[in-house]
Amino acid sequence: MKPGNKRKCSALSQATFTLSFSLALMFAVERSSPAAIIGTNPPAQPLTVERIEKLPAEQRDLWLKYLERSKRQLKADQSFLQTEMKEHGIKQNVIPPAAKSTRGIALDNSADWYTSAEGRRIADIIVSFQTPAGGWSKNLDMTKHRRAPGEHFASDNVSRFLASSDNDTPHDANWSYVGTFDNDATIAQMRFLAKVIAAVSSDSGKAERAAFLRGLEYIFAAQYPNGGWPQVWPLEGGYHDGITYNDDAMLNVIELLNDVGAGRGEFAFAPQAVRARARAAVERGMECILATQIVAGGRRTVWCQQHDPLTLQPASARNYEMPSECSAESATLMMFLMKAPNPGPEIVASVHAAAAWFEKTKINDIAFRSDGTDGRQLVSAPGEGPLWSRYYEIGTDRPIFGDRDKTIHDQVNEISKERRQGYGWYRDTPKRALEHHAGWKKEHPEKAEGKAKD
């Protein structure tokens, strides 16, 4: 890690975390009650000029340029669609077909399939839905048709559960998730295009190659000055501006760039200059991952699903997703760090700290399943486990749970049936990380580490 970049990231996270977290959440803790509402989830802060102006003078210029670039690109994307509609005499744009996740984007077919008529048809549809910025929206059905003139780049991604002052209320209901890394978007499309490029002749794959390289420019443009990536770019505001580990969004970006930087397999076509930029972006991303690892009680723990882009502190997302220590995303981050060749002392310390936290917080002899009457419940299950709660309170490591009304609870059985049914409150993902760590630590033994700064 470059010393200058390391200082830049770590300087943002030196304030005493326990105090700042308590103030941000405005917890009114009712610890005497067996089952309590222990707080209210606040909305995440977007990236704004006002917030940037409070940064140290030497950091402001980079962030202001980043924000201005995002605003320019948002305006250009919207102007493109408006101009296209005007040129074709279209009064109302058409919403494209929606699907769960990335339907039609198969990444495990044989090389011959990507040269087939169906493979090329899907590639053509993917290219047609690339935004002017170079990314893709989420939840698009890539099996139907090419994007038509005046057709939107995004399907209807507005939550059907929106209430007053909901954290998920889009800034513009007609322009939401237009370019995102959420739900595998952008990265899945680019990996598909790379497979087509590798399977066909260079002349035949010109459109796919151009789209892929535009996608890389989109990724480079979206990276924050501190190395993180937001969920949506151009920026959309709200929790979408947070450095996003949720659903492995940022990790998917880094792993793609890792492959491009190495020129592996189907990415051998990437020019050397592009590979170098990809490697540099990965290095900055790794620095951000290490800088965002939560410190509580002077010890490193794990990560939150979202982190504030400026302070790097844990941040909220949807109403029921609060600043906390998050088990599933942290486990995949730990697995990723263990893949690093010749890991330096910071990575080694980070991995061992995460493993220790997972050992401390694992829960045995329980299950989270339906009781046949009132939806899923946490029940006694001798011999089962280990499981981990999705979220833990920072500082106490007790499991916490959110609901759509923004209330934070200390027992999952106390939240609404709809949220108990519709969300994965308990996971076993860290089990696989700990199993891998058992062998990894033999090659990378833990060294004595003093207390980290909060």
C-alpha positions in Angstrom: 0.0 0.0 0.0 1.3 3.5 -0.8 2.0 5.4 2.4 0.3 8.6 1.1 -2.9 6.8 0.1 -2.9 4.8 3.4 -2.7 8.1 5.4 -5.4 9.6 3.3 -7.9 6.8 3.9 -7.1 6.2 7.6 -7.2 9.9 8.4 -10.9 9.9 7.7 -11.6 7.2 10.2 -9.6 8.3 13.3 -12.5 10.0 15.3 -13.7 8.0 18.2 -16.2 5.6 16.6 -18.3 4.6 19.6 -19.2 8.2 20.3 -19.9 9.1 16.6 -22.0 6.0 16.1 -24.1 6.7 19.2 -24.7 10.3 18.1 -25.6 9.3 14.6 -28.2 6.7 15.7 -29.5 8.7 18.6 -30.0 5.5 20.5 -32.5 5.5 23.3 -31.5 2.1 24.7 -34.0 0.2 26.8 -31.7 -2.5 28.1 -33.9 -3.4 31.0 -36.7 -4.8 28.7 -36.5 -8.5 27.6 -37.4 -7.3 24.1 -36.9 -3.7 23.2 -37.0 -1.2 20.5 -33.5 0.1 21.0 -33.4 2.9 18.4 -34.4 4.5 15.1 -32.5 4.1 11.9 -31.4 7.5 10.5 -31.1 8.2 6.8 -27.7 8.1 5.2 -26.1 11.3 4.2 -25.5 11.9 0.4 -22.4 13.3 -1.1 -22.9 17.1 -1.3 -20.8 20.2 -1.9 -21.6 21.3 1.7 -20.2 18.2 3.2 -17.1 18.3 0.9 -16.4 21.9 2.0 -15.9 20.6 5.5 -13.0 18.4 4.4 -9.3 19.4 4.9 -8.3 21.8 2.2 -6.0 19.3 0.4 -8.9 16.9 -0.1 -11.6 19.2 -1.3 -10.5 19.7 -4.9 -10.6 16.0 -5.8 -14.0 15.5 -4.3 -15.5 18.6 -5.8 -14.2 17.5 -9.3 -15.7 14.1 -8.7 -19.1 15.5 -7.7 -19.1 17.9 -10.7 -18.2 15.0 -13.1 -21.2 13.0 -11.7 -23.6 15.9 -12.2 -22.4 16.5 -15.7 -22.8 12.9 -16.6 -26.3 12.7 -15.1 -27.3 15.7 -17.2 -25.8 14.1 -20.3 -27.6 10.8 -19.7 -31.0 12.4 -19.3 -30.4 14.8 -22.2 -29.6 11.8 -24.4 -33.0 10.2 -23.7 -34.9 13.4 -24.1 -33.3 14.2 -27.4 -33.9 10.7 -28.7 -37.6 11.0 -27.8 -37.9 14.3 -29.5 -36.2 13.1 -32.6 -38.6 10.2 -32.9 -41.7 12.1 -31.8 -42.2 10.0 -28.7 -44.2 11.6 -25.9 -43.8 9.0 -23.2 -40.8 6.7 -22.9 -41.4 2.9 -22.7 -40.3 1.0 -19.6 -38.2 -2.0 -20.6 -39.0 -5.6 -19.5 -38.0 -6.3 -15.9 -36.6 -9.5 -14.4 -35.1 -10.6 -11.1 -31.4 -9.9 -11.1 -29.7 -10.4 -14.5 -31.9 -12.7 -16.5 -30.4 -14.0 -19.7 -26.8 -13.2 -18.8 -25.3 -16.7 -18.6 -21.7 -16.8 -17.7 -21.1 -20.6 -17.6 -21.8 -21.7 -21.1 -19.3 -23.3 -23.5 -17.2 -20.9 -25.7 -19.2 -22.1 -28.8 -22.4 -20.9 -27.2 -21.2 -17.3 -27.2 -20.6 -17.4 -30.9 -24.1 -18.9 -31.5 -27.0 -16.9 -32.8 -28.5 -16.8 -29.4 -25.3 -15.7 -27.7 -24.8 -12.9 -30.2 -28.5 -11.9 -29.8 -28.1 -11.5 -26.1 -24.9 -9.6 -26.6 -26.6 -7.2 -29.0 -29.4 -6.6 -26.4 -26.8 -5.9 -23.7 -25.0 -3.4 -25.9 -28.2 -1.6 -26.7 -29.1 -1.1 -23.1 -25.7 0.4 -22.1 -26.3 3.9 -20.7 -24.5 6.9 -22.2 -22.3 6.9 -19.1 -21.2 3.3 -19.9 -23.0 1.3 -17.2 -26.2 -0.7 -17.0 -29.3 -0.6 -14.8 -30.4 -3.6 -12.7 -33.2 -6.1 -13.0 -33.4 -5.9 -16.8 -34.6 -8.9 -18.8 -31.9 -9.4 -21.5 -33.8 -12.0 -23.4 -36.5 -9.9 -24.9 -35.4 -7.3 -27.4 -32.9 -4.6 -28.3 -33.6 -1.2 -26.7 -35.8 0.8 -29.0 -35.5 4.6 -29.5 -37.1 6.4 -26.6 -37.1 3.2 -24.4 -35.8 3.9 -20.9 -32.5 2.4 -19.8 -34.0 1.1 -16.5 -37.1 -0.8 -15.5 -39.3 0.3 -12.7 -37.1 -0.2 -9.6 -39.2 1.8 -7.2 -40.0 -0.2 -4.0 -43.7 -1.2 -3.6 -43.4 -0.7 0.2 -42.6 3.1 0.1 -44.0 5.1 3.0 -43.6 8.7 4.0 -39.9 9.8 4.4 -38.8 6.3 3.4 -35.0 5.9 3.0 -35.8 4.1 -0.4 -37.7 7.0 -1.9 -35.9 7.9 -5.1 -34.9 11.5 -5.7 -36.5 11.2 -9.2 -39.0 8.3 -9.6 -38.4 8.5 -13.4 -34.6 8.2 -13.1 -33.5 5.6 -10.6 -30.7 3.0 -10.8 -29.7 4.2 -14.2 -26.2 2.8 -14.0 -25.5 0.7 -11.0 -23.5 -2.1 -9.5 -26.5 -3.4 -7.5 -27.7 -6.9 -8.1 -24.7 -7.8 -10.3 -25.6 -5.0 -12.7 -22.9 -3.7 -15.0 -20.4 -6.3 -13.9 -22.5 -9.2 -15.2 -23.1 -7.5 -18.6 -19.3 -6.8 -18.9 -18.3 -10.4 -18.1 -20.8 -11.7 -20.7 -19.4 -9.3 -23.3 -15.9 -10.4 -22.5 -16.8 -14.0 -23.1 -18.3 -13.1 -26.5 -15.2 -11.0 -27.4 -12.9 -14.0 -26.6 -15.0 -16.4 -28.6 -15.5 -14.4 -31.9 -13.1 -12.8 -34.3 -11.8 -9.3 -33.6 -13.7 -7.9 -36.5 -16.9 -9.6 -35.5 -16.8 -8.5 -31.9 -16.1 -4.8 -32.5 -19.4 -3.6 -30.9 -18.9 -5.8 -27.9 -15.3 -4.7 -27.5 -16.3 -1.0 -27.6 -19.1 -1.5 -25.1 -16.8 -3.4 -22.7 -14.1 -0.6 -22.8 -16.8 2.0 -22.3 -17.9 0.0 -19.3 -14.4 0.1 -17.9 -14.4 3.9 -18.3 -17.6 4.0 -16.4 -16.1 2.0 -13.5 -13.0 4.2 -13.5 -15.2 7.4 -13.4 -17.4 6.0 -10.6 -14.5 5.2 -8.2 -14.3 7.7 -5.3 -11.1 9.5 -4.6 -10.6 7.3 -1.5 -10.9 4.1 -3.6 -14.5 3.1 -2.8 -17.4 2.7 -5.2 -21.0 3.9 -4.8 -24.0 1.7 -5.5 -25.3 4.0 -8.3 -23.4 6.3 -10.7 -23.9 9.0 -11.7 -24.7 9.6 -8.1 -28.4 9.3 -7.1 -28.2 10.6 -3.5 -29.3 9.0 -0.3 -27.8 5.7 0.7 -26.9 4.9 -2.9 -23.9 7.3 -2.5 -22.5 5.0 0.2 -19.4 2.9 -0.4 -21.4 -0.3 -1.0 -20.4 -3.8 0.1 -24.0 -4.9 0.2 -24.6 -7.9 -2.1 -20.9 -7.8 -2.9 -21.4 -4.8 -5.2 -17.9 -3.2 -4.7 -16.3 -6.6 -4.4 -17.7 -7.6 -7.8 -16.1 -4.5 -9.3 -12.7 -5.2 -7.8 -12.7 -8.8 -8.9 -13.5 -7.8 -12.5 -10.8 -5.2 -12.5 -8.4 -7.8 -11.0 -9.1 -10.1 -14.0 -8.7 -7.2 -16.5 -5.5 -6.1 -14.8 -4.0 -9.6 -15.1 -5.2 -10.1 -18.7 -6.5 -13.5 -17.7 -8.5 -15.7 -20.0 -11.2 -13.8 -21.9 -9.7 -10.5 -20.8 -6.5 -11.0 -22.8 -7.8 -8.5 -25.3 -7.6 -5.6 -22.9 -4.8 -3.1 -23.9 -1.8 -2.8 -21.6 -2.7 0.8 -20.7 -6.2 -0.3 -19.6 -4.7 -3.2 -17.6 -2.5 -0.8 -15.7 -5.4 1.5 -14.9 -7.4 -1.5 -13.7 -4.5 -2.6 -11.4 -4.2 0.9 -10.0 -8.0 1.1 -9.3 -7.8 -2.3 -7.5 -4.9 -1.1 -5.3 -7.0 2.0 -4.2 -10.0 -0.2 -3.7 -8.0 -2.5 -1.4 -6.9 0.5 0.6 -10.5 1.5 1.1 -11.5 -2.0 2.2 -8.8 -1.9 4.9 -9.7 1.6 6.0 -13.4 0.9 6.4 -12.9 -2.1 8.7 -14.8 -1.2 11.8 -12.8 -0.6 15.0 -14.7 -1.0 18.3 -13.1 -1.0 21.7 -9.7 -0.5 20.1 -10.0 -3.7 18.1 -10.7 -4.3 14.4 -14.0 -6.2 13.8 -15.7 -6.5 10.4 -17.5 -4.2 8.0 -20.9 -2.6 7.4 -23.0 -3.1 4.3 -22.6 0.6 3.4 -20.0 3.1 4.6 -20.2 6.9 4.4 -18.2 8.0 1.3 -16.4 10.8 3.2 -16.0 9.7 6.8 -15.8 6.0 6.0 -18.0 5.3 9.0 -20.8 2.6 8.9 -24.0 4.1 7.4 -27.6 3.1 7.0 -29.3 2.0 3.8 -32.9 0.9 3.5 -35.3 1.5 6.5 -34.4 -1.8 8.1 -30.6 -1.7 7.3 -28.9 0.1 10.1 -25.2 1.1 10.7 -23.9 -2.2 12.2 -21.4 -5.0 11.9 -22.6 -7.1 9.0 -21.8 -10.8 8.9 -22.5 -12.0 5.3 -20.8 -9.2 3.3 -17.9 -9.2 5.8 -17.4 -12.9 5.3 -17.0 -12.5 1.5 -14.7 -9.6 2.1 -12.6 -11.8 4.4 -12.5 -14.5 1.7 -11.4 -12.0 -0.9 -8.6 -10.7 1.3 -7.4 -14.3 1.8 -7.0 -14.6 -2.0 -4.4 -11.8 -2.1 -1.0 -13.1 -3.3 1.8 -12.3 -0.8 -0.5 -10.3 1.6 1.1 -7.5 3.5 0.9 -7.2 7.3 -2.3 -5.0 7.1 -4.2 -7.6 5.1 -3.0 -10.4 7.5 -4.1 -8.4 10.5 -7.4 -7.5 8.9 -8.2 -11.2 8.1 -7.2 -12.5 11.6 -9.3 -9.7 13.3 -12.4 -10.6 11.2 -11.9 -14.3 11.9 -11.7 -13.6 15.7 -14.9 -11.6 15.5 -16.7 -14.4 13.7 -15.6 -16.9 16.3 -16.8 -14.6 19.0 -20.3 -13.9 17.5 -21.3 -17.3 16.1 -24.5 -18.8 17.5 -25.1 -22.5 17.9 -28.2 -24.6 18.7 -30.7 -22.2 16.9 -32.5 -22.1 13.6 -34.5 -19.4 11.8 -37.4 -21.1 10.1 -41.2 -21.0 9.7 -43.3 -22.3 12.5 -46.2 -22.8 10.2 -48.4 -20.1 11.7 -46.6 -16.7 12.0 -43.8 -16.9 9.5 -40.2 -17.4 10.2 -39.1 -17.3 13.8 -35.8 -17.8 15.8 -36.2 -21.2 17.5 -34.2 -23.5 19.6 -32.5 -26.2 17.5 -30.0 -28.3 19.6 -27.1 -29.5 17.4 -27.7 -27.0 14.6 -25.5 -24.1 13.6 -23.4 -22.2 13.7 -25.3 -19.2 12.4 -24.7 -15.5 12.5 -27.1 -12.7 12.8 -27.1 -10.5 9.7 -26.4 -7.4 11.8 -24.7 -6.8 15.2 -24.7 -3.7 17.3 -21.2 -2.1 17.2 -19.6 -2.1 20.6 -21.8 -4.8 22.2 -21.8 -7.4 19.4 -25.4 -8.2 20.2 -27.7 -9.1 17.2 -30.0 -6.3 16.1 -32.9 -6.2 13.6 -34.7 -3.5 11.6 -38.2 -3.0 10.4 -39.9 -1.0 7.7 -40.9 1.7 10.1 -37.1 2.3 10.9 -37.3 0.9 14.4 -34.3 -1.2 15.6 -35.0 -4.2 17.7 -32.9 -6.6 19.8 -35.0 -9.7 19.0 -36.0 -10.9 15.5 -39.3 -12.3 16.6 -40.4 -8.8 17.5 -40.3 -7.3 14.0 -43.1 -7.5 11.5 -44.0 -10.8 9.8 -43.4 -9.3 6.4 -39.8 -8.4 7.2 -39.1 -11.7 9.0 -40.4 -13.5 5.9 -38.7 -11.3 3.3 -35.1 -10.9 4.6 -32.2 -13.2 5.5 -31.7 -12.3 9.2 -29.5 -15.3 9.9 -26.7 -16.6 7.6 -24.0 -19.3 7.7 -21.7 -17.5 5.2 -18.9 -16.9 7.8 -18.6 -20.6 8.4 -17.0 -21.1 5.0 -14.7 -18.1 5.7 -13.6 -19.6 9.0 -13.0 -23.0 7.4 -10.7 -21.4 4.8 -9.0 -19.4 7.5 -8.0 -22.5 9.4 -5.6 -23.4 6.6 -4.7 -19.8 5.6 -3.5 -18.9 9.0 -0.8 -21.6 8.9 0.9 -19.8 6.1 0.1 -16.3 7.5 0.4 -16.6 11.3 -1.1 -13.9 13.4 1.3 -11.3 14.9 0.7 -9.5 18.1 -1.3 -6.3 17.3 -1.7 -3.4 19.6 -5.1 -1.7 20.0 -6.2 0.0 16.9 -7.5 3.5 16.9 -11.3 3.9 16.8 
